[in-house]
Amino acid sequence: MGSEQYVGVMIRAHEASHPKTKEFSPVSWYEQRIRQLLVERPDLRFYVSCDVPEVTEALVAQFPAAMTQRDKGGYNTPVGTQAAVADVYMLAASSGILRPFWSSFTTMSSELADRALLLEDSQSDEKLTPMTLVPRAQDVIRPWDRERS
């Protein structure tokens, strides 16, 4: 991801997702927010974490500024769990997170980042903007260690 700021994007699209998450966090909401952020800051990059590979690939194809982890293994398999831990850290090292409503996955990322990140979901009053992004962690395995402006 280089040393520039990036937004973490965590999507729950798997059929096992909570009904509230599916209702209030459609993939279209993420697409809209990414477009809005790119209008405000065209150089912004994104790290996409999703539990459905086809959704991930569609977003990465649609947004060239988006990156992801591939070959994540199956849902709730040992390899999938290892990939999820890596995603938690990648999200924690970001400058802010677009997250699913009614999902605690990104709360772990926030805690690892010493609660430095704004977490936005479709029901949030406060929105990510170029002004609310914080410096990204320079070391993904130490997301709490970042320069403060």
LUMDRENDO-667544 format. One line per 5 residues: number of its first residue (from 0); their letters; for each residue x, z, y of N, C-alpha, C. Coordinates in steps of 0.2 Angstrom, whole numbers. Layout:
BEGIN
NUM	a	X/Z/Y/X/Z/Y/X/Z/Y | ...
***
This chain:
BEGIN
0	mgseq	4/0/-6/0/0/0/4/0/6 | 11/0/6/15/1/11/15/7/15 | 16/7/21/16/14/25/10/14/30 | 7/9/30/1/8/35/-5/12/33 | -9/14/37/-16/17/36/-20/13/31
5	yvgvm	-23/16/27/-28/13/23/-34/17/21 | -40/14/20/-46/18/19/-47/18/11 | -49/24/9/-50/25/2/-58/23/1 | -59/19/-4/-66/17/-6/-68/19/-13 | -72/24/-14/-74/27/-20/-81/25/-22
10	irahe	-82/21/-27/-89/18/-29/-91/21/-36 | -97/23/-36/-100/25/-43/-105/20/-44 | -104/15/-49/-108/10/-50/-110/10/-58 | -107/15/-62/-109/15/-69/-116/17/-70 | -119/15/-76/-125/17/-77/-126/24/-78
15	ashpk	-121/28/-80/-121/35/-81/-121/39/-74 | -121/35/-68/-121/39/-62/-127/42/-60 | -127/47/-57/-133/51/-55/-138/47/-51 | -144/47/-52/-149/43/-49/-149/43/-41 | -147/49/-38/-147/49/-31/-141/45/-29
20	tkefs	-135/46/-32/-129/42/-31/-131/34/-31 | -134/32/-36/-136/25/-36/-141/23/-31 | -146/27/-29/-151/25/-24/-147/25/-17 | -143/30/-15/-141/30/-8/-134/27/-8 | -131/25/-13/-124/22/-12/-123/15/-16
25	pvswy	-128/10/-14/-127/4/-17/-121/0/-14 | -118/-4/-18/-112/-8/-17/-113/-12/-10 | -119/-14/-8/-120/-17/-2/-118/-13/4 | -119/-6/3/-117/-2/9/-110/-2/10 | -106/-2/4/-99/-2/5/-96/-8/8
30	eqrir	-99/-14/6/-98/-20/9/-99/-20/16 | -104/-18/18/-106/-18/26/-101/-13/29 | -100/-7/27/-95/-3/30/-88/-6/31 | -86/-9/25/-79/-12/26/-79/-18/31 | -84/-22/31/-85/-27/36/-84/-24/43
35	qllve	-88/-19/44/-88/-15/51/-81/-13/53 | -78/-10/48/-71/-7/50/-66/-13/51 | -67/-18/47/-62/-24/49/-64/-27/55 | -70/-27/58/-71/-29/65/-68/-25/70 | -68/-19/69/-65/-14/73/-57/-14/73
40	rpdlr	-55/-15/67/-47/-15/65/-46/-20/60 | -44/-26/62/-43/-32/57/-37/-30/52 | -33/-26/54/-27/-25/50/-28/-20/45 | -33/-16/45/-35/-11/40/-35/-13/33 | -32/-9/29/-32/-10/21/-36/-5/18
45	fyvsc	-38/-7/12/-43/-3/8/-40/-2/1 | -41/4/-2/-40/6/-9/-46/7/-12 | -48/3/-17/-55/3/-21/-54/7/-27 | -58/12/-28/-59/15/-35/-66/15/-37 | -67/12/-43/-74/11/-45/-74/12/-53
50	dvpev	-80/14/-55/-80/15/-62/-83/9/-66 | -84/3/-63/-86/-3/-66/-81/-8/-64 | -77/-11/-68/-72/-16/-66/-74/-22/-63 | -80/-24/-65/-83/-30/-62/-85/-29/-54 | -87/-24/-53/-88/-22/-46/-82/-22/-42
55	tealv	-77/-18/-45/-70/-18/-42/-67/-25/-40 | -67/-29/-45/-65/-36/-45/-68/-40/-39 | -75/-39/-39/-79/-43/-34/-77/-41/-27 | -76/-34/-26/-74/-32/-19/-67/-34/-17 | -63/-34/-22/-56/-36/-21/-55/-43/-19
60	aqfpa	-60/-47/-23/-60/-54/-21/-63/-56/-14 | -68/-52/-13/-71/-53/-6/-67/-51/0 | -63/-45/-1/-59/-43/4/-52/-43/3 | -48/-48/5/-41/-48/4/-37/-42/6 | -39/-38/10/-36/-32/12/-37/-26/7
65	amtqr	-41/-27/2/-42/-22/-3/-37/-23/-9 | -35/-17/-11/-31/-16/-17/-35/-12/-22 | -32/-12/-28/-35/-8/-34/-30/-7/-39 | -32/-2/-44/-28/-1/-50/-32/-5/-55 | -29/-9/-59/-32/-13/-64/-30/-10/-71
70	dkggy	-33/-12/-76/-32/-10/-83/-33/-2/-84 | -39/0/-81/-40/7/-81/-43/10/-87 | -44/7/-93/-46/9/-99/-54/10/-98 | -57/12/-104/-64/13/-104/-67/19/-100 | -73/19/-99/-76/25/-96/-76/31/-100
75	ntpvg	-73/36/-97/-72/43/-101/-67/43/-107 | -63/38/-107/-58/38/-112/-51/41/-110 | -47/43/-114/-40/46/-112/-37/41/-106 | -36/35/-107/-33/30/-102/-38/30/-96 | -44/30/-97/-49/30/-91/-48/37/-87
80	tqaav	-47/42/-90/-46/49/-87/-40/49/-83 | -34/46/-86/-28/46/-83/-28/42/-77 | -32/36/-77/-33/32/-71/-37/35/-66 | -42/39/-68/-46/43/-63/-42/48/-59 | -37/51/-62/-33/56/-59/-28/52/-54
85	advym	-26/46/-56/-22/42/-51/-26/40/-45 | -32/38/-47/-37/36/-41/-38/42/-36 | -39/48/-39/-40/54/-35/-34/55/-30 | -28/54/-33/-22/54/-28/-22/49/-23 | -23/43/-25/-23/37/-21/-28/38/-15
90	laass	-34/41/-17/-39/42/-12/-37/48/-7 | -34/53/-10/-31/58/-6/-26/56/-1 | -22/51/-3/-16/49/2/-19/45/7 | -25/43/7/-28/38/12/-29/41/19 | -31/37/23/-33/39/30/-40/42/31
95	gilrp	-44/41/26/-51/42/27/-55/39/21 | -60/42/19/-64/39/13/-71/37/14 | -73/31/11/-80/29/10/-82/32/3 | -86/36/3/-88/39/-4/-95/38/-6 | -96/39/-12/-103/39/-14/-107/46/-13
100	fwssf	-113/45/-11/-118/50/-10/-119/54/-16 | -119/61/-16/-121/65/-22/-115/64/-27 | -109/64/-26/-104/63/-30/-98/68/-28 | -95/72/-32/-90/77/-30/-83/74/-32 | -82/68/-34/-76/65/-36/-71/65/-30
105	ttmss	-73/63/-24/-69/63/-18/-68/70/-15 | -71/75/-17/-70/82/-15/-63/84/-17 | -61/82/-23/-55/84/-26/-49/81/-22 | -51/74/-20/-46/71/-15/-45/74/-9 | -51/76/-6/-51/80/0/-47/87/0
110	eladr	-48/90/-6/-44/97/-7/-37/95/-7 | -35/90/-11/-28/89/-12/-25/87/-5 | -29/84/-1/-26/82/6/-27/87/11 | -28/93/9/-29/99/13/-34/98/18 | -40/95/16/-46/94/20/-45/90/26
115	allle	-39/86/26/-38/82/32/-42/76/33 | -45/74/28/-49/67/28/-56/68/30 | -58/63/34/-66/62/35/-68/58/29 | -74/61/26/-77/58/20/-84/56/22 | -85/49/22/-91/46/24/-95/44/18
120	dsqsd	-101/46/18/-106/42/13/-112/39/17 | -116/36/14/-122/33/17/-126/37/21 | -126/44/20/-130/48/23/-127/53/29 | -120/51/30/-116/55/34/-118/54/42 | -118/59/45/-119/58/53/-112/56/56
125	ekltp	-107/58/54/-100/56/57/-98/50/52 | -96/45/56/-93/39/53/-86/38/54 | -83/35/49/-76/33/49/-75/27/55 | -70/28/59/-69/23/64/-61/23/65 | -58/18/68/-51/19/69/-48/25/72
130	mtlvp	-53/28/76/-51/34/80/-51/41/75 | -55/40/70/-56/46/65/-51/46/59 | -47/40/59/-43/40/53/-37/44/55 | -34/47/49/-28/51/50/-22/48/47 | -16/50/49/-10/46/46/-11/47/38
135	raqdv	-9/42/35/-9/42/28/-3/46/25 | -4/49/19/2/53/16/7/48/14 | 13/49/15/19/44/14/20/45/6 | 19/50/3/20/51/-4/13/52/-7 | 11/48/-12/5/49/-15/4/55/-19
140	irpwd	9/57/-22/9/64/-26/9/70/-22 | 10/69/-15/10/75/-10/5/73/-5 | -1/72/-6/-6/70/-1/-7/75/5 | -5/81/4/-6/86/9/-1/85/15 | 5/82/13/10/81/17/10/75/21
145	rers	8/75/27/7/69/32/8/71/39 | 11/66/43/12/67/50/5/68/53 | 5/73/58/-1/74/62/0/71/69 | -5/68/71/-4/65/78/-5/70/83
***
